Amino acid sequence: MSDQLIHNPDEVQDSAEPHGNVYAELKAGIEKGKEDMELEKRDEAFKNYAEYTSDYYQDTNQARVDQANTPDAQRIKVDRFDGVTMVAQINIDPETDSVIDGHDYNPEAPTMAEIEAAWQEYLKTTPPEERVVIFEGDRVSLDQITERDSAITSRTDSGLLQFLANQEDVEAIAGEPTNKEVADELEKQGITKEQAALFFTLRALAVSNNNEAVPQDISMDLYFELANSGVTGFDVIPQEKRQYYIDNPDELNKLKQQTAQHLPEWNKILQETGLPELVISENGSIGFINEVTSAVLMKGCDPTGDNELSKLSRSATEARDRHLFETIADTTKNGKKPFIVYGGSHVVSLEPVLSAYYGDIKSS
C-alpha cells in the first residue's frame, strides 16, 4: 500500500496519521515542479519571438503581403498548430485591391468572408466543449455584435469574431493585457507611464476613427489613459461618475488642466515623430494644432519605424504579444482548442514562438 501511495500522490486522502502531511507535501512539490517546468517551457519558447526589426520578421511579413497581393489568392493567412488555429488578418484597399496598413472595416472585404470560411472549418473539426475564441482589442457590448456588418464597421475583424462567437454561443476571451500591465512592463525598460499613456491614446485614436479625422478635443482621452496607466494623481473615473463632470464644466476643466502639464514631454515625442503638436485651446481643451486622421496616427505608431514613438510601439507590442501567447497557452493547457484572429504583424512575430511551444506549423 505504501508503494502505491508513493507512486500515486494524487490518491492520498486526508489522514490523521503523521504520514498524511508528508504525502500532501509530496503532492504539492510535484505540482510545483510541473508549474515551474511549464513556466520554463514558455520562457524558452518566447525567446524565439520575432521582433519587428529582425530579418525574419521583415522577410516573413513581406512574403505574407506578397501572397495577399497575388491575384485570386487567399488574402488572410491561417496557421494551424497542435490544437490552435490562428488567423492573420490583413487590410485591403478596395480601390487598389492591394494591402494597406491597419485593420479592415469593410463588411464586404474578401478577408471577412475568408475569416468566416476558416471559422466554419473550425466548427466542423472542433467539438463544442473544446471551442473558444481569442480576439484582439476590447470586448464590445452585446448590442454591438448582434448584427454582422455593424460589428465589422464598429470593431473590424475583432467585431466579426465576437459576432461569430456570439452566434454559436462560444466563449470569447480578450487576448489583451490591461494598459496598466503594459505600462508596468514598459516602466521596467525606462519608458515613463506618461509616455506610455500618450502612445495608448494615439493607438486608440488610430484604430477607432475608421481613417477619418480624430476629434479636435482629446483631453479626456489623454486623461483616461494617464489614469489607466497608473500615473500618480490620475484616478480612473467610473462610468456612473462621468455625467457629473459633464454637468460640472469647472470640475471637468480641472482634469484637463491636470492633463495639460504633460504636453511638453508629449510634444517632444510628437515633434520627433513628425506628428503635429498638442495645444491647449481657449476653453482649456487639448487637441492637435492641425487636423490629423487616424491613418496618419497609425503610420506614426508604425512599429517598423525608427522614431521614438515606433520604438515605444515595439516595446508595447511585444508586451501585448507575450500576454497573447500566455492566453493561448493557458487555454490549451485547460483542454481548449482556440480560434484566434489578430492583425498579421502579431501573428508573424508569434509564429516562431508558437512553433517552439506546440511543434510544427501548417499554414494556408
Residue pairs with C-beta under 8 A, 6 or more apart in sequence:
4 11
5 11
5 12
5 23
6 26
9 23
9 26
9 27
9 30
10 27
12 20
12 23
12 24
12 26
12 27
13 20
14 20
15 23
38 333
41 357
42 325
42 326
42 329
42 357
44 356
45 325
45 353
45 354
45 356
45 357
46 322
46 325
46 353
47 356
48 352
48 353
48 355
48 356
49 318
49 321
49 322
49 349
49 350
49 352
49 353
50 56
50 57
50 60
50 348
50 349
50 350
50 351
50 352
50 353
51 57
51 314
51 318
51 349
52 303
52 304
52 314
52 317
52 345
52 349
53 304
53 314
56 352
57 348
57 349
58 304
60 348
60 351
61 344
61 345
61 348
64 77
64 88
64 90
64 344
64 348
65 90
65 99
67 73
67 74
67 77
68 75
68 76
68 77
68 90
68 92
68 99
69 98
69 99
74 114
74 364
75 90
75 92
75 110
75 111
75 114
76 87
76 88
76 89
76 90
76 111
76 114
76 115
76 118
77 87
77 88
77 90
77 344
77 347
77 363
77 364
78 85
78 86
78 87
78 88
78 118
78 363
78 364
79 85
79 86
79 87
79 88
79 347
79 351
79 354
79 361
79 362
79 363
80 86
80 361
80 362
80 363
80 364
81 354
81 355
81 358
81 359
81 360
81 361
81 362
82 332
82 358
82 359
83 332
83 336
83 337
83 338
83 358
84 328
84 332
84 337
84 338
84 340
84 354
84 358
85 118
85 122
85 337
85 338
85 339
85 340
86 328
86 340
86 342
86 347
86 350
86 354
87 115
87 118
87 339
87 340
87 341
87 342
87 347
88 342
88 343
88 344
88 346
88 347
88 348
89 103
89 104
89 111
89 115
89 156
89 157
89 341
89 342
89 343
89 344
90 99
90 104
90 111
90 344
91 99
91 100
91 101
91 102
91 103
91 104
91 111
92 98
92 99
92 100
92 104
92 109
92 110
92 111
93 99
93 100
94 106
94 108
94 109
101 295
101 298
101 299
101 302
102 206
102 207
102 211
102 295
102 298
103 156
103 157
103 158
103 207
103 343
104 111
104 112
104 152
104 156
104 157
105 152
105 153
105 156
105 210
105 211
106 112
106 152
107 148
107 149
107 152
107 153
111 157
112 152
112 157
112 160
115 157
115 160
115 161
115 341
116 160
116 164
118 339
119 161
119 164
119 339
122 131
122 339
123 131
123 168
126 337
126 339
128 170
130 335
130 336
130 337
131 168
131 170
131 171
131 336
131 337
131 339
132 170
132 171
132 172
132 173
132 331
132 336
132 337
132 338
132 339
133 161
133 162
133 164
133 165
133 170
133 171
133 172
133 173
133 338
133 339
133 340
133 341
134 172
134 173
134 174
134 175
134 324
134 327
134 328
134 331
134 338
134 339
134 340
135 158
135 161
135 162
135 165
135 172
135 173
135 174
135 175
135 340
135 341
136 157
136 158
136 175
136 176
136 341
136 342
136 343
136 346
137 155
137 158
137 174
137 176
137 207
138 155
138 158
138 174
138 176
139 162
139 172
139 174
140 151
140 154
140 155
140 158
140 159
140 162
142 166
144 150
144 151
144 154
144 155
144 159
145 151
145 155
145 159
145 162
145 163
145 166
146 163
146 166
147 163
148 160
148 163
150 159
151 159
151 160
151 162
151 163
152 159
152 160
152 163
153 159
153 210
155 162
156 207
157 341
158 341
160 341
161 172
161 339
161 341
162 172
164 170
165 171
165 172
166 172
173 327
173 331
173 338
175 323
175 324
175 327
175 328
175 340
175 342
176 320
176 323
176 324
177 319
177 320
177 323
178 228
179 196
179 197
179 200
179 225
179 228
179 229
180 228
180 229
180 230
181 319
181 323
182 196
182 200
182 316
182 319
182 320
183 193
183 196
183 197
183 200
183 228
183 229
183 230
184 230
185 315
185 319
186 193
186 195
186 196
186 312
186 315
186 316
186 319
187 193
187 196
189 315
191 312
191 315
192 265
193 226
193 229
193 230
193 231
194 226
194 229
194 231
194 262
194 265
194 266
195 265
195 266
195 269
195 312
196 229
196 312
196 316
197 222
197 225
197 226
197 228
197 229
197 231
197 262
198 222
198 225
198 262
198 266
198 269
199 301
199 309
199 312
199 313
199 316
200 225
200 228
200 229
200 316
201 218
201 221
201 222
201 225
202 297
202 300
202 301
202 309
203 297
203 301
203 313
203 316
204 221
204 225
205 214
205 215
205 218
205 221
205 294
205 297
206 294
206 295
206 297
206 298
206 300
206 301
207 294
207 298
208 294
209 293
209 294
210 294
211 293
211 294
211 295
212 293
212 294
213 291
213 292
213 293
213 294
214 288
214 292
214 293
214 294
214 297
215 221
215 287
216 285
216 287
216 288
217 281
217 285
217 286
217 287
218 278
218 286
218 287
218 288
219 255
219 256
219 259
219 260
219 284
219 285
219 286
219 287
220 252
220 255
220 256
222 259
222 262
222 286
223 234
223 255
223 256
223 258
223 259
224 236
224 237
226 234
226 259
226 262
227 234
227 235
227 236
227 237
228 236
233 258
234 258
237 245
244 251
245 251
245 252
245 255
246 252
253 284
256 284
256 285
256 286
257 284
259 286
260 280
260 284
260 286
263 278
263 279
263 280
263 286
266 278
267 277
267 278
269 308
269 309
269 312
270 276
270 277
270 278
270 309
271 277
272 307
272 308
272 309
273 300
273 307
273 308
273 309
273 310
274 300
274 307
275 288
275 292
275 296
275 297
275 300
275 309
276 288
276 289
276 290
276 292
277 288
277 289
278 286
278 287
278 288
278 289
279 286
279 287
279 288
279 289
280 286
281 287
300 307
300 309
301 309
301 310
301 313
302 310
302 313
303 310
303 313
303 314
303 317
303 345
304 310
305 313
317 345
317 346
317 349
318 349
320 346
321 346
321 349
321 350
321 353
324 340
324 342
324 346
324 350
325 350
325 353
325 354
325 357
328 338
328 340
328 354
329 357
331 338
332 338
332 358
351 361
354 361
355 361
